[in-house]
Amino acid sequence: MLRRVMLCVVLALAMASSAGAIEVAFELVDEATVMGVDTLRWRPLRLAEQVPEGLVATIPAVGVARYGELALGVGEGTARALVLDYAPDGSRLYFDADGNGSIDGTEECVPVEPGAWEVSVTPAGQDMARTVRLKVGVGGRMLLAAVRGCRKGALPTPEGARTVLLLDQDGDCAYSTDGQDQLCCDLNGDGDFDPAVERVALRPSVHVGEQEWTVAVTPNGDALTVEERTRRSGRLVASVPLREGAVTAALLTLVRDDGLPLAVREVGTPVELPEGTYRLAGADLKVTDAAGGTWRFPFSGSGGEIVVRPDETTEASVLSPLSCRLSVAGELAPGETIRVTVVMPSAEGLSLGQATRGGETIAARAALLDPAGKVVASADAGFG
């Protein structure tokens, strides 16, 4: 679904330009709600009672002073210190809005309601002030912070101008195509943004057939560029350390470094893939043993790096022989039940999940030995 939504949005952007590329300029709208979209994205901030190194804080504290930092903007100097003077009958908040590493009694935030404040801040690397909202969590050990507003632009299309919003999903006043921020495009011009087809995480590229579009956004979020480019591909031959013909079905999940997911359903056979650097995110193998029994081995985790180069064939072993270790949950006291999980990882970083044979779950036998090597207890243990 995510790829389909991204395709809808990017195709709309690309079709708006006969040259195959378009740039959308954005302006800041400093409002909590824009066209029905909530722009406040709350993130937690941990507080500590120790003064951060390098901070000079001279506030008239009447309760318990707790300290934290909020990163805003791009480049150097993004971290801004804050001090919560926590008191059950009324707390005060002080914020280093100018980023000079010092907080005094003149930098008290404006309360908007009990336990909540607003402060105007110019993020690092930017020339426009933003409104930051903060509210205290239970017990005063955490703050929630959100930056008000979003970026708004107009996309020219043959059907007329379409509104586009950039949402700062992680609330740091910085934009990127790493999937942390969101693009909204009013494709049908109804003044609303359908979550199913008109909102998508910002990614650096999207593909369909032999076509590829690159997506770029400025760090400050004032412009978005979409450009079509020729897609180049190579071949991957994935292998597993099993006898020839043992694997009867395979599903390898690969994720490229720009977030593009791909499924490979062949081992030992060349498969064409777009160029790029991939990691193995999962594998599911069906294997036939010498007696004709069918096994299923699911693997998950984060596997090794696979580089596919244009017009070249890359050979990669996706599963090395497995190691085995036992994982015991938590600290144990005499008389408590020991909970054991068998972990079987590969060198690439994938771990075996719940294996089956003929549809029946396969378990490992775990044994507890005393110092003399005598088995005092044993039980079946699942794979983790």
N, C-alpha and C positions, 0 to 999 in steps of 0.2 A: 504493500500500500504506500509506504513512504516514497519508494522510487517512482511510482505512478504519479503521486502528487507533485513531486519535484519536477517530473517531466512536464506536467501540465503548466506549471508556473514558468519554467524556463522556456518552453516552446512559445508561450505567450510573449515573453520578453524578446526572444530571437526573431519571431515573425513580425515584430513591430519595426524591424529595421531591414530594408531590402539589402543592405550591405552585410547582413549576417551578424552584426554586432550593435549593441546599443548601450548607452550609459544613462542611468536614471539619477538625477540629482535629488537630494533630500534636504528638508529643513526640519528643525527641531520643533516639536509641539509639546509644550510643558504642561500636560494635563494627565490626570489619573486615568481617564477613560477617553479613548479616541475611536470614534465610529463603532462603539460597542465593545472595544477591546480593552481589557484591563492592562495598563502598562506597568503596574507595580508588581515586580517579581521579587518576593522576599527571600533573603538568604540569611542563614544564621551566622552570628559572630560570637566566638568564644571569648569570655572575659577571664582575666586573672587578677589576683591581688598584688602581683609584683609589677613594679614600674618597668616598662620596656626599656632596654638599653638605648641610651641616647636621647630619651625623652625628658624634657624639663617640664614638670607639672607643678604648678603652684595654684591650687584651687582651694576655696574655703570649704573643705569637706566637712559635713556634719554627720554623715553615715559611714558606710563602708565603701572605700574607693576601689573600683575595679577598672582594669585597663584592657583595651583591645585596639585592633587596627582594621581599617576598611580600605581596600585597594580600589582606586578610581582612576581611569584614564589609560594612557599608553606611554611607553618609554620609562624614563627614570622618575623617581619621586611619586609613584602611584600610591604608596601606603600612607594613610592619614591616621594619626593616633586619636583616640577618644578616651574619655574618662567618665564612668558612671558613678555618681555619688549616690549610692543606693541606700534608701531609708524606706521602711514599710509604709510610713505615713506621707511619703512624698519624695521622689527621687529627682535629681538634677543630672543633666548630661552636658558635657563639655567636649567640643570637637575642634581639632586642629585644622580648620578650614583652609588656612593659607599655606599649610604644609611646611611650616618653618621649624617643626620639631619642638615646639613649645606650646603649652596650654596654660592659660591663667583664667582668672575669674571673669574676664571680659568676653570669653568665647563660649558662653553658655548658650545652648540651643533653645530655640523658641518652642515652648510646649504647645501642642495642638489639642491635647486631651491628656488626662492623667496617665503617666507612663509612656507617652509618645511625643515625639518632637519632629521638627523640620529644621533643616539648615541648608543654606545656599553654598554650593561648592563649585569651584572651577577645577575640573579634573586635570591631571597631569597631561601635558601635551595638547591641550585644548584651550580655546579662547572664549568659550561660552559657559556661563554658570548653569549648574543643574541643581534641582531640588532633591535633596536626600531626605527620606523619612526613616526614622528609627523608633523602635518600640521595645520596651524591656520585657524579657521573658520571665517565667516563673522563678522566684527566688533571686532575681537579679544576677544570675550567673551567665546569662546569654542575652544578646540583643538580636533583633531582627532588623535588617536594613533593606531598603528598596529605593531605586532611583526613579523619580516620576518622569513620565513622558516617553516619547518614541520619535523616530525619524519618519517623515511622511513625504512622499513624492508622487509624481504623476507620470504614468506610462502611456505614450501615444500609441494607439492601435488603429487599424482600419475602422473599427466600430466606435472609436472615440477614446478619450482619455480614461485611463483606469488608475485608481488609487493604489499605491503600494506603500506598505508600512515595513519598517525595520524595527524589530523588538529586541531589546537588550536583555535576553533571557537570563543571563547570569549576573546582571546588575552591576557590571564593572565599568560602564561608560566606554567600552571598547568593543569593536565588532570584528569578527573573523568568520571564515568558512569552515570552522572546525566542528560545526554541528551544535554549538552552544547557543547560537542566536537564531532568530526566526524571521522568515520572510513571509509577508501576507500580501496577496495580490487579488484585488476585486475583479476577477476574470469576467464576470457577467454584468458588472456595472450596477448591481442592485444596492450598493451602499453597505453591504455586509460582507463578512469574511467567513465562508463555510469552512469549518475545521476539517472536513473530509477532503476537500479539493483545493482550498485557497490558502492554506497555511502549511509551511514546511520549514524544517531546519535548514539553515544555510550550509551548503556543501560546495566544495570547489569544482565539481564537475557532474555532468549527467550524460548518459549514453542512451541511444536508441539506434538499432541497426548498425550502419556504418558511420553514423554521425555522433559527434561529441560536442558538448558546449562547456566552456569554462566559465566559472562564476567567480568574480572578485569583488571585494568590498573594501573601501578605505577604512583604516583603523578607527577613525572618528565617526564613521557611518554617514558621511555626507555624500557618498556616491557609490553606486553599484554598477558593475560592468558585466555584460554577458556577451560572449563571443564564440562563434562556431569555429571549430578547427578539425582538420582531417584526423580521423582515428587510425592509429597504427597498432598492429597486433603481432604477437609472437605465439609460440607453441609451448605447452607444458606437458611433460610426461611424468605423471606421479606414480610412485612405486611404493609397495609395502613389503616387509620382509616375510612373505609367505610363499608357499610353493605355487608354481605356475598353475593357474586355473582355479585356485582355491577360493578366490574372491568372486562371488556370483553377482553382487550388486554393491555399489559404492556411492556415497554422497559426501563429497568434500566441500566444506564451506570456507571460501577464501574472502578476505576483506582487504581491499587495496588501501594504501596509505591516505587516500583522499576520501575514504568511507564507502567506496563502491563495493557492494557485496556481489559475489559470483558463486555459482554452484558448479562443481565438476563431478560428473557421474561416471568417469572412466579412470581406471588405473592401468598403467602399462601401455596406454594408447595416447598419441599426441592429441591435445585439445587446444583449439585456438582461443587465446585470451587477449584482451587489450593490454598494451604495454604498461608496466608499472611494477611497483614493489608491493607484494602481498604478504599477509600473515595467515596462517591456518587457524581458523576459529573453531573448527569442529570437524568430526568425521564420523560416519556411520557405515559400518561394513557388515555385509552378510557373507559368511564363509562356510564352505562345505568341508567336513572332516573326512578322513579316510573311510569311515564307516557309513558315510552318506548322511550324517546328521548335519542340520543347518544351525549355525551359530550366528548371533547378532552381537556386534561389539560397538557400542556408541562411545565416542570420545568427545570431550569438551575441554576448553581452556584457551590458551593463547600459544599457538605453535610458532615454529621458526619462520624466518624471512625467506621468501621466494621471489626472485627477480625475473620478470619476463621482459626480454628485450625485443625490439622490432625485428621481424624476419629471422629470428633465431629460435632454436629449440632448447628449452631448459629442462634438465632432468633433475628431479627432486624426490628424495625419500621422505614421505610424510609421516611415517611411523617407524621409529627405531625399536629394537627389542625393549620391552617394558621392564622397569625395576619394581620392587615391591617393598612397601613399608606399612607399619601399623600406626594409626592415629588414635590417641586416647583423649577423650573429651574431658577438659577441666582438671582441677586439682582434686585428689581423692583422699578421703579419710577412711579409717578402718571401718569395715562393714558396709561401705557404699558399693553400689553396682558399677562395674567397669564397663563403659561404653566404648567399643572398639570399631573403627572403620578401617578397611583395607584400602590403601591408596596405591594405584599402579600407574605411575606416570611414565611417559616417554621422554627421551632426551630433548625432543622439540617443545615440550611444555604441555602436551595434552594428557589428560588422565582418563582412564577407563571408567565408564559409568556402569549401569546395571546390565551385565551380560546375560544373555539367554541362550538356551539350546532347545530347539523344538518348541519354542514358546514358553518354556519353563525357566524361571529365574535361577541363575547359578550363583551360589554363595561360596565364600571362603571359610575354612575352618580355622578359628583362632584359638590358641591354647595358652593358658596361664601356667607357668612353671615356677616351682619354688627354687631356692638357691641350689638345691641338690640336683635340679633338672627333672624333678618329678612333676607330671601334669596334675594340677590340683583343680582345674576347671577348663572347660572348652565350650565353644558355641559357634554357630554359624554367624558370619559377619558379612554385611553388604559392602559393595564397592562404593568409594566416595569419589 
